């Protein structure tokens, strides 16, 4: 997709959201189901059904996706799409850029071994590696990173920590 095609695709949405701000407020939904006796949850991704289960460090056998991995994968996917869209809008060639996310966990918290150990990621790092043949200037790279950070939904959600709730219905 080139910059003009992207602008044409996004233009009607941008105008509508300027004219009708409430139209931009959308609730995304994810659904899952517990089937059988396995310690897994089947999650519909829109493209495929993914079985999420225990990480091998918590007793899983590695055959099911780990939800922590899925969180990092969502960050990479969102940052990658955002980075590409920003680059396209600016007319910059980012070629074969790759993305890498990693997060640190202390499974003592998840397993209840140590009540003082945190449950969840304590640190997450996202790295974008430009194609070795990239000709982007340092200023272009800084602009791409700044705008990717600003507009990446998953990254901003992790940084902001939204109000969340859980219930049994």
N, C-alpha and C positions, 0 to 999 in steps of 0.2 A: 504494500500500500504506500502510495506517495503522499506528500503533505496535502496536496489539493484534495485527493480522495478522502483523506482523514477529516479535513475541514468540512467537506461536503456531508460526510456521514454524521459529524457531531454538531454541525451548525443548527439544525432544527431543534435538537435537544437543548442546546445552550440558549437559544432564543425562547423556547417554551419555559425553561426554568427561570429565565429573567422575568418573563411576563407573569408566570404562575409559580412562585417559589415553592408552594406546597406540592406541586407536581414532582418536584425533585426528591421528596421524602418517600423513600421506598424501603420496605422491610424485606430483607433476604431471608430465606428459610432453608434449613437443613433438616433432613429427617433420617432416622435410623430405626432399626428394629433388632430385637434380640431373638434369635432363633435357636432352637435346640438347647443342648446343655453346655455347648462350648462357651468359653469366656470371650466372646466376640460380639461386636455390634456391626450389623450391615448398614452402611451409609450410602445413600444414593447421591452420586456426584453430578448427575446430569449427563454424564457421558458413560458411566459404568457404575456398577455396584462394587463398593470396596468393603471388605471385611476388616474391621479394625479390632485388634486384640492386644494382649499383653506383650510388652517389650521383653526380649529375652533376659534382660537384667531384672525382671520382676516375675519370671516364671513362664513366660511365653516361649513358644518353640520357633518363633521367627516366621511362621507361615502367614500371619496376618499383619496388616499394616499397623504401625504404631502411631497413635494419634499425635504424639510429640513430633514424629517425623512429618506427619501430615501438616502440622502447623508450620514447620520450617518450609515444607514444599509450597504451602499457600503463600508464604512470604516471598519465596523465590519467584513463583509464578506472577504474583501481583507486581513485584518490583521489576521483573523482566518485561511485562506488558507495559507498565508505566514508562520504563526507560526507553523502550522502543517507540512508544507513542510520542514522548517528548522529543526524542531524536528525529523522528519523522516530521513533527511539527516545525522543528528548527532546521530541517533540511540537512541533518548530519548523518553520515554513514557510520553506523556502529558495528557493521559487519558481523563477525562471529563472536560477539561478546558472550561470555559465560557468567553465570551467577552461582554463588556458593553461600549457603547459610549453615551455621552451626550454633548449637545451644548447649549450655552446661546444665546438667541435672544432678541432683543428689538423691538417688533412689531410696535412701534411708527414710526420707520424708514420705514418699509415696507408699512405702511398705509399712509405715508406722513403727519403724525400728528405733527412730530417734525423734521424739516429739519436737525438738528444737531445730531439726533439719527442715529446710524449706521444701514445700511441695510445688513443683513446677520449675520452669527455667529461671535460673538466676542471672544469666547473661546470654544474649543472642548477638551474633555477629553476622552481618551481611556484607559480602564482597562481590563487586562486579569487576570482572577481568576483561579488559578490552582485547580485541583481536590483536595479536602481536604486530600486525601490519598497520594498525590504526594510525591515522595522521591527525587525529584530533589534538588541538592545542590544549595546554593546561587550563586555559580559561573556559574552553568548550567543555572539557571534562568536569570542571567545577560546576558549571551551569547545569549540565546533565544530572550530576549527582544531587545538587541542591533541589532541582525541580522533581526528580524522582522521589527523593525523600519527602518533599512537600505533598505530592499527589498520590503516593502509594497508600491505598486504603489499609492494607494489612499492617504495614510499617507504622502508620500513624495510629492505628488502633492499639497496637502493642505499646506504643509510647504513651498514649493517653489513658489507657485503662478505663474502658467504658463502664458505666453502671451495669451490673449483671445481677441476675437472680436465677434461682433454681426452685422448682416446685414439683410436686407430684399431683397429677390431675386425675 
